[in-house]
C-alpha cells in the first residue's frame, strides 16, 4: 500500500474535481461512473458513498471477494491522477457515513453506505512530460 501524495489528496478532496470510479462486472465488462462523494479521509484511506450506484456497488462486492482492484481517476484543471486501490470494507453506519450525509443534506441526497479503499498505486495523468509516471 502507498500513501497518497499531498497534491493528489488536494485534488481528490476538492469538491470541484471530477472523480471517476471504474469497476468490472463478473463477466469482465468495465463500468465507469462519476462519483462526487469520492474523498480521502487520510493519505491511506479513500472513501465513497453509495447513493445511486447499484451496478457499481454490486461490482465492488464481487471485486472485493476476488481481490480485484478498482481504478479511480480524479481531474481538476490540468491536474489529473489515476489511483488503483484495494477494497477494504463497506459500512452502513459510523462517522464516515454521518459525515457524508451531513455534507449532502442540503442537496437532498442520502448516502446508504460507504466503501473504504486503500491506495496501492498512483499515476500522474496530467498533460505533460510526466504523464503516466508512477508517483506513489
Number of C-alpha atoms within 10 A of each C-alpha: 12 14 17 24 13 10 10 24 18 15 22 27 18 17 14 12 18 18 25 17 21 18 24 21 16 12 6 8 9 13 14 15 14 15 19 18 20 26 21 22 13 12 15 16 17 25 23 22 26 21 15 13 13 10 14 20 19 14 21 24 16 16 19 16 9 10 12 16 21 22 18 24 20 24 20 17 10 9 15 21 24 22 24 21 23 21 22 14 14 19 14 14 11 10 9 19 22 15 12 22 19 14 13 13 12 8 9 7 14 18 20 15 21 24 21 20 21 24 23 16 18 24 19 20 21 18 11 9 9 12 13 15 13 14 14 15
